[in-house]
Amino acid sequence: MPKRRVPTEVIEGAVVVVALLLMIPAGVLGWVIGNASSGGTTTVTAAEGAEAGSAAVDPQVASGAHLFVQFACAQCHGMQGRGGVSPYVPALTTASKTLTAAQLRQIINHGLGESANPTKPFMPVWGEVISDTQVNDLVSYIRAGLPAVPTATPPVVPTGQGAAVEGSVLYVRYGCINCHGPNGLGGVPNPLSADKTIPPLSGQDFRSEFDTDQKIIDVIQSGSVIGKAPIVSMPHWGGILSQQQLNALVAYLKTLKG
């Protein structure tokens, strides 16, 4: 039986119908996208949503949280002041309720602890290093209950990259950089001390005085409490830093300019 030929106009009509059917979903999708980007509806990415959903933090409290990490308060009193680092260093979670703002300022500026016993950590004198504004921000953070603040966290100490690399991060993490300067160059004022500045940890004088690893470790552990405020004192790190951390700090200091 011979096949029946389909008219050309019928084929063309079918093609048009199929094309229209394909265009409808695309048009709907385009309308949705257009409305989302230029109308009453706004699209938000997952990252933007997370950022938008995070609670705002009082700027003074946020500044205090970052200073708490920068000046190594967290390395002695624990993250968010929860303690647990040393039995000789109290948690600050109760201080926010029991100490007045004036009392907290006094402790930060003048130090606290048993400075005559180098085996116990000593709260250093910060009065000549930290400004009044920074002290007030620290006090605001403590009085606010030491809340968690995004990005106010100590730098992560790398492992498996050599002792000097580990020590370079510990130098920042434990606040050595705040007094002894970047790269151990010193220069931070200490007006009532003999040389008027906090000593550098680089240069020939330092290398001559501390000519063995053990001498460097001894002064890190015992600190250098040479007087009372406003003389800035180096805290006792004995009981806080492990032997591995002490060795890493020494390895880093020995890389500095001699």
Kinemage of the C-alpha trace (Angstrom):
@kinemage 1
@onewidth
@group {chain A} dominant
@subgroup {mainchain}
@vectorlist {calphas} color= white
{ca met a 1} P 0.000 0.000 0.000
{ca pro a 2} L 1.563 3.403 -0.975
{ca lys a 3} L 2.521 5.801 1.873
{ca arg a 4} L 0.423 8.920 2.308
{ca arg a 5} L 2.376 12.159 1.955
{ca val a 6} L 1.963 14.709 4.743
{ca pro a 7} L 1.416 18.203 3.417
{ca thr a 8} L 4.271 20.666 3.917
{ca glu a 9} L 2.072 23.202 5.661
{ca val a 10} L 1.104 20.623 8.324
{ca ile a 11} L 4.774 19.876 9.116
{ca glu a 12} L 5.593 23.569 9.367
{ca gly a 13} L 2.666 24.117 11.719
{ca ala a 14} L 3.802 21.303 14.017
{ca val a 15} L 7.304 22.762 14.224
{ca val a 16} L 5.889 26.128 15.264
{ca val a 17} L 3.788 24.519 18.022
{ca val a 18} L 6.812 22.634 19.423
{ca ala a 19} L 8.891 25.803 19.390
{ca leu a 20} L 6.212 27.671 21.287
{ca leu a 21} L 5.979 24.921 23.878
{ca leu a 22} L 9.730 25.115 24.447
{ca met a 23} L 9.663 28.902 24.754
{ca ile a 24} L 6.998 29.025 27.493
{ca pro a 25} L 9.148 27.553 30.351
{ca ala a 26} L 12.101 29.700 29.303
{ca gly a 27} L 9.922 32.781 29.364
{ca val a 28} L 8.537 31.951 32.789
{ca leu a 29} L 12.060 31.374 34.137
{ca gly a 30} L 13.244 34.670 32.665
{ca trp a 31} L 10.296 36.483 34.240
{ca val a 32} L 11.104 35.033 37.666
{ca ile a 33} L 14.782 35.979 37.402
{ca gly a 34} L 13.939 39.468 36.175
{ca asn a 35} L 11.489 40.070 38.997
{ca ala a 36} L 13.927 38.761 41.588
{ca ser a 37} L 16.699 41.083 40.466
{ca ser a 38} L 14.733 44.243 39.706
{ca gly a 39} L 11.569 44.489 41.660
{ca gly a 40} L 9.981 43.787 44.991
{ca thr a 41} L 11.810 40.477 45.529
{ca thr a 42} L 15.564 40.387 46.300
{ca thr a 43} L 17.691 37.281 45.974
{ca val a 44} L 20.330 36.710 48.660
{ca thr a 45} L 23.197 34.264 48.383
{ca ala a 46} L 23.918 31.779 51.154
{ca ala a 47} L 27.003 33.723 52.210
{ca glu a 48} L 25.113 37.017 52.242
{ca gly a 49} L 22.301 35.443 54.210
{ca ala a 50} L 24.714 34.186 56.861
{ca glu a 51} L 26.270 37.614 57.131
{ca ala a 52} L 22.923 39.380 57.285
{ca gly a 53} L 21.650 36.935 59.894
{ca ser a 54} L 24.533 37.469 62.312
{ca ala a 55} L 23.681 39.671 65.258
{ca ala a 56} L 25.244 43.111 65.454
{ca val a 57} L 27.877 43.614 68.162
{ca asp a 58} L 28.374 46.822 70.112
{ca pro a 59} L 31.516 48.397 68.598
{ca gln a 60} L 33.151 49.016 71.974
{ca val a 61} L 32.512 45.429 73.090
{ca ala a 62} L 33.776 44.125 69.737
{ca ser a 63} L 36.935 46.199 70.060
{ca gly a 64} L 37.469 44.831 73.557
{ca ala a 65} L 37.083 41.261 72.310
{ca his a 66} L 39.772 41.776 69.670
{ca leu a 67} L 42.078 43.477 72.184
{ca phe a 68} L 41.507 40.576 74.573
{ca val a 69} L 43.031 38.319 71.918
{ca gln a 70} L 45.649 40.775 70.626
{ca phe a 71} L 47.182 41.368 74.049
{ca ala a 72} L 47.110 37.648 74.927
{ca cys a 73} L 44.566 37.967 77.739
{ca ala a 74} L 42.941 34.887 76.209
{ca gln a 75} L 46.202 32.941 76.486
{ca cys a 76} L 46.122 33.235 80.277
{ca his a 77} L 42.450 33.685 81.160
{ca gly a 78} L 41.120 31.376 78.429
{ca met a 79} L 38.954 32.173 75.424
{ca gln a 80} L 36.095 34.453 76.473
{ca gly a 81} L 37.733 34.564 79.911
{ca arg a 82} L 36.542 31.074 80.840
{ca gly a 83} L 39.807 30.094 82.533
{ca gly a 84} L 41.238 26.606 82.479
{ca val a 85} L 44.743 27.606 81.372
{ca ser a 86} L 46.487 27.724 84.753
{ca pro a 87} L 45.271 27.216 88.325
{ca tyr a 88} L 46.990 30.503 89.189
{ca val a 89} L 45.081 32.548 86.620
{ca pro a 90} L 41.409 33.133 87.432
{ca ala a 91} L 38.545 32.977 84.996
{ca leu a 92} L 36.999 36.359 84.244
{ca thr a 93} L 33.414 35.199 83.939
{ca thr a 94} L 32.718 36.167 87.548
{ca ala a 95} L 34.783 39.359 87.338
{ca ser a 96} L 32.168 40.826 84.995
{ca lys a 97} L 29.705 40.693 87.900
{ca thr a 98} L 31.904 41.259 90.951
{ca leu a 99} L 34.433 43.921 89.880
{ca thr a 100} L 33.595 47.512 89.072
{ca ala a 101} L 34.849 49.228 85.936
{ca ala a 102} L 37.302 51.226 88.060
{ca gln a 103} L 38.693 48.048 89.642
{ca leu a 104} L 39.185 46.412 86.251
{ca arg a 105} L 41.005 49.496 84.927
{ca gln a 106} L 43.298 49.452 87.956
{ca ile a 107} L 44.223 45.797 87.418
{ca ile a 108} L 44.854 46.221 83.680
{ca asn a 109} L 46.987 49.330 84.159
{ca his a 110} L 48.938 48.222 87.233
{ca gly a 111} L 49.077 44.440 87.011
{ca leu a 112} L 48.224 41.876 89.626
{ca gly a 113} L 49.613 38.674 91.078
{ca glu a 114} L 52.559 37.284 92.952
{ca ser a 115} L 55.390 38.945 91.079
{ca ala a 116} L 58.052 37.578 93.455
{ca asn a 117} L 57.341 33.969 92.462
{ca pro a 118} L 58.471 33.298 88.887
{ca thr a 119} L 56.833 29.868 88.825
{ca lys a 120} L 53.404 31.481 88.917
{ca pro a 121} L 51.959 33.574 86.074
{ca phe a 122} L 51.870 37.299 86.757
{ca met a 123} L 49.387 39.817 85.366
{ca pro a 124} L 51.639 42.360 83.622
{ca val a 125} L 51.521 46.130 83.863
{ca trp a 126} L 49.869 47.432 80.693
{ca gly a 127} L 49.529 51.097 81.635
{ca glu a 128} L 52.232 52.415 79.303
{ca val a 129} L 51.374 50.101 76.411
{ca ile a 130} L 47.577 50.185 76.154
{ca ser a 131} L 45.729 53.471 75.656
{ca asp a 132} L 42.853 54.652 77.854
{ca thr a 133} L 40.464 53.973 74.995
{ca gln a 134} L 41.703 50.403 74.692
{ca val a 135} L 41.470 49.861 78.442
{ca asn a 136} L 37.890 51.148 78.410
{ca asp a 137} L 37.035 48.812 75.528
{ca leu a 138} L 38.523 45.848 77.398
{ca val a 139} L 36.499 46.785 80.451
{ca ser a 140} L 33.335 47.065 78.332
{ca tyr a 141} L 33.968 43.601 76.913
{ca ile a 142} L 34.501 42.052 80.352
{ca arg a 143} L 31.500 43.854 81.849
{ca ala a 144} L 29.368 42.647 78.926
{ca gly a 145} L 30.095 39.061 79.972
{ca leu a 146} L 32.909 38.364 77.457
{ca pro a 147} L 30.620 37.329 74.585
{ca ala a 148} L 31.868 35.493 71.510
{ca val a 149} L 32.700 37.968 68.741
{ca pro a 150} L 33.284 36.769 65.153
{ca thr a 151} L 36.964 36.757 64.059
{ca ala a 152} L 38.203 37.680 67.563
{ca thr a 153} L 40.277 34.516 67.767
{ca pro a 154} L 44.014 33.900 68.232
{ca pro a 155} L 46.057 32.990 65.139
{ca val a 156} L 46.341 29.269 64.502
{ca val a 157} L 49.805 27.904 65.252
{ca pro a 158} L 51.040 25.799 62.309
{ca thr a 159} L 52.538 22.376 62.834
{ca gly a 160} L 54.922 20.431 60.660
{ca gln a 161} L 56.535 23.580 59.238
{ca gly a 162} L 59.512 23.844 61.550
{ca ala a 163} L 60.069 25.278 65.010
{ca ala a 164} L 60.895 28.785 63.768
{ca val a 165} L 57.579 29.072 61.918
{ca glu a 166} L 55.702 27.845 64.974
{ca gly a 167} L 57.607 30.320 67.139
{ca ser a 168} L 56.847 33.241 64.830
{ca val a 169} L 53.118 32.683 65.297
{ca leu a 170} L 53.475 32.102 69.039
{ca tyr a 171} L 55.278 35.472 69.173
{ca val a 172} L 52.052 37.084 67.946
{ca arg a 173} L 49.602 34.755 69.690
{ca tyr a 174} L 51.133 35.393 73.122
{ca gly a 175} L 51.402 39.136 72.635
{ca cys a 176} L 55.221 39.371 72.581
{ca ile a 177} L 54.895 41.568 69.496
{ca asn a 178} L 52.949 44.213 71.444
{ca cys a 179} L 55.928 45.048 73.650
{ca his a 180} L 59.010 43.828 71.816
{ca gly a 181} L 57.825 45.002 68.421
{ca pro a 182} L 57.567 43.289 65.043
{ca asn a 183} L 60.625 41.209 64.251
{ca gly a 184} L 61.812 41.797 67.811
{ca leu a 185} L 62.932 45.333 67.005
{ca gly a 186} L 61.664 46.833 70.285
{ca gly a 187} L 61.041 50.549 70.657
{ca val a 188} L 57.899 50.428 72.822
{ca pro a 189} L 58.148 53.153 75.522
{ca asn a 190} L 58.813 52.188 79.144
{ca pro a 191} L 59.527 55.644 80.604
{ca leu a 192} L 60.616 54.737 84.124
{ca ser a 193} L 62.921 51.905 83.129
{ca ala a 194} L 66.673 52.456 82.844
{ca asp a 195} L 66.748 52.695 79.046
{ca lys a 196} L 63.238 54.216 78.694
{ca thr a 197} L 62.033 51.483 76.319
{ca ile a 198} L 61.136 47.807 76.374
{ca pro a 199} L 64.272 46.024 75.114
{ca pro a 200} L 64.439 44.524 71.636
{ca leu a 201} L 64.838 40.796 71.119
{ca ser a 202} L 67.227 41.228 68.225
{ca gly a 203} L 70.576 42.901 67.775
{ca gln a 204} L 74.002 42.361 69.234
{ca asp a 205} L 73.180 43.454 72.798
{ca phe a 206} L 70.429 40.848 73.095
{ca arg a 207} L 72.588 38.126 71.542
{ca ser a 208} L 75.447 38.911 73.902
{ca glu a 209} L 73.314 38.925 77.056
{ca phe a 210} L 71.261 35.878 76.113
{ca asp a 211} L 73.911 33.775 74.448
{ca thr a 212} L 72.337 30.365 75.155
{ca asp a 213} L 68.918 28.890 74.529
{ca gln a 214} L 68.435 28.236 78.228
{ca lys a 215} L 69.030 31.881 79.167
{ca ile a 216} L 66.274 32.927 76.764
{ca ile a 217} L 63.921 30.258 78.099
{ca asp a 218} L 64.652 31.260 81.695
{ca val a 219} L 63.665 34.895 81.166
{ca ile a 220} L 60.498 33.898 79.269
{ca gln a 221} L 59.465 31.657 82.140
{ca ser a 222} L 60.405 34.047 84.949
{ca gly a 223} L 59.446 37.301 83.287
{ca ser a 224} L 61.144 40.555 84.168
{ca val a 225} L 59.288 42.348 86.912
{ca ile a 226} L 61.656 45.197 87.731
{ca gly a 227} L 59.285 47.524 89.510
{ca lys a 228} L 55.729 48.666 89.959
{ca ala a 229} L 53.448 50.584 87.605
{ca pro a 230} L 53.942 52.594 85.519
{ca ile a 231} L 57.014 50.507 84.708
{ca val a 232} L 55.885 47.946 82.140
{ca ser a 233} L 56.689 44.432 83.351
{ca met a 234} L 57.107 41.227 81.404
{ca pro a 235} L 54.766 38.537 82.736
{ca his a 236} L 55.842 35.138 83.997
{ca trp a 237} L 55.071 32.585 81.305
{ca gly a 238} L 56.126 29.675 83.507
{ca gly a 239} L 53.186 27.295 83.818
{ca ile a 240} L 51.562 28.708 80.669
{ca leu a 241} L 53.962 27.843 77.846
{ca ser a 242} L 54.978 24.252 77.233
{ca gln a 243} L 58.577 23.207 76.662
{ca gln a 244} L 57.840 22.749 72.960
{ca gln a 245} L 56.448 26.280 72.739
{ca leu a 246} L 59.462 27.687 74.577
{ca asn a 247} L 61.809 25.887 72.199
{ca ala a 248} L 59.845 27.199 69.202
{ca leu a 249} L 60.036 30.781 70.467
{ca val a 250} L 63.790 30.438 70.914
{ca ala a 251} L 64.105 29.023 67.393
{ca tyr a 252} L 62.218 32.040 66.022
{ca leu a 253} L 64.234 34.605 68.017
{ca lys a 254} L 67.453 33.100 66.709
{ca thr a 255} L 66.305 33.892 63.151
{ca leu a 256} L 66.051 37.625 63.899
{ca lys a 257} L 68.633 40.210 63.028
{ca gly a 258} L 71.791 39.745 65.067
